[in-house]
Amino acid sequence: MSQVQKSEAAASCLEGRRILVVGAGRSPGARQPAANGNAACLALARAGARVACADRDLEAAERTVGDISEAGGQAMALQADVSDVAQIEGMIDRAAEALGGLDGLVLNVGVSHRTPLSGLTPENWDAVLNVNTRAHVFCAKYALPRMAPGGSIVFVSSTASRRPGGRNPAYETSKAALSAICRAVALEGQPAGIRANTVVLGLIDTPMGRAATQARPDRLAQPMPFGRQGTAEEVAAAIRFLLSDEASYINAVELPVDGGMSAGIVLRK
Ligand SMILES: NC(=O)c1ccc[n+]([C@@H]2O[C@H](COP(=O)([O-])OP(=O)(O)OC[C@H]3O[C@@H](n4cnc5c(N)ncnc54)[C@H](O)[C@@H]3O)[C@@H](O)[C@H]2O)c1
């Protein structure tokens, strides 16, 4: 296969796939840096998928749909607040009905209140865990029976699941739990030919990443792989791969998208 044919194959690797992305919005005005969900939706649509973009903020989801339409792709927006379990089944149903089934699910939604142990309350603990962990369990539970063989689920986790540097125990715990949830979903999905994998993100330059840096300026003071943060587009490429048939024998893995940070590969100035 020539180089040109190879890049054409990658560009259409999700042709006709029906994919729901949860946490798919974009903030007003700001296209750069892109949020992970927005960049993933665009990358999937550019690879030929029809994408249902779900977010608690309908206008944010509609902005992503607008970006996809501008790029010549097909997408629809859905409003759902997944911290409320009662809204999850309806969201999955609406996406599956509108797309005519589901081949892929990207659980990108995540929140962080950056509260240290001393400031934790049952309420702020639940607020993070309900979105970052409970929602993922129930999204997967309701999506699995709707998914076609060859389908793929991608969980979006963080290197915070492996180290406590952010003094953010609810977030760190919620992301660590995704590893076990992903394995459970992979086991349940296997008889139906459905895979589940996790991307473990390092420092990514998104609006959420910038907010974290504002709250904790030392976040970027540490040595970084290649001397920079990752981009949402680099995250999107990994998600696209895991959703595609190119990853057909890759199941229940945690793929770091961190430039090598968790392996200690950092550039010291
Ligand atoms: N940016 C980073 O450095 C970084 C690092 C590691 C992991 N991550 C993970 O990447 C994912 C996306 O991060 P981002 O930086 O693009 O953040 P973001 O805040 O820009 O995106 C999250 C999206 O989820 C939506 N959302 C939040 N709560 C919701 C709810 N209850 N129901 C439905 N939608 C809801 C938001 O409206 C937003 O559109 C998160 O899971 C985050 O933990 C980010």
The ligand as a Gaussian input file, in Angstrom:
#p B3LYP/6-31G(d) Opt

LIG

0 1
 N       -7.301000      18.738000      29.822000
 C       -6.530000      17.908000      30.466000
 O       -5.348000      18.207000      30.783000
 C       -7.047000      16.530000      30.821000
 C       -6.138000      15.642000      31.376000
 C       -6.575000      14.385000      31.688000
 C       -7.884000      13.995000      31.434000
 N       -8.762000      14.889000      30.912000
 C      -10.137000      14.432000      30.703000
 O      -10.598000      14.757000      29.403000
 C      -12.020000      14.890000      29.426000
 C      -12.449000      16.185000      28.767000
 O      -11.672000      17.208000      29.253000
 P      -11.637000      18.682000      28.646000
 O      -10.349000      19.236000      29.129000
 O      -11.941000      18.671000      27.201000
 O      -12.825000      19.350000      29.525000
 P      -14.108000      20.213000      29.176000
 O      -14.602000      20.733000      30.488000
 O      -13.778000      21.201000      28.112000
 O      -15.121000      19.139000      28.580000
 C      -16.036000      18.425000      29.339000
 C      -17.408000      18.510000      28.673000
 O      -18.295000      17.716000      29.463000
 C      -19.509000      18.453000      29.644000
 N      -20.126000      18.025000      30.892000
 C      -19.705000      18.289000      32.154000
 N      -20.553000      17.752000      33.032000
 C      -21.536000      17.139000      32.337000
 C      -22.688000      16.407000      32.701000
 N      -23.051000      16.245000      33.984000
 N      -23.461000      15.871000      31.721000
 C      -23.127000      16.044000      30.414000
 N      -22.056000      16.759000      30.005000
 C      -21.260000      17.297000      30.965000
 C      -19.085000      19.908000      29.687000
 O      -20.175000      20.780000      29.384000
 C      -17.972000      19.933000      28.632000
 O      -18.491000      20.215000      27.346000
 C      -12.429000      14.803000      30.906000
 O      -12.881000      13.500000      31.200000
 C      -11.128000      15.093000      31.636000
 O      -11.101000      14.537000      32.921000
 C       -8.374000      16.156000      30.588000

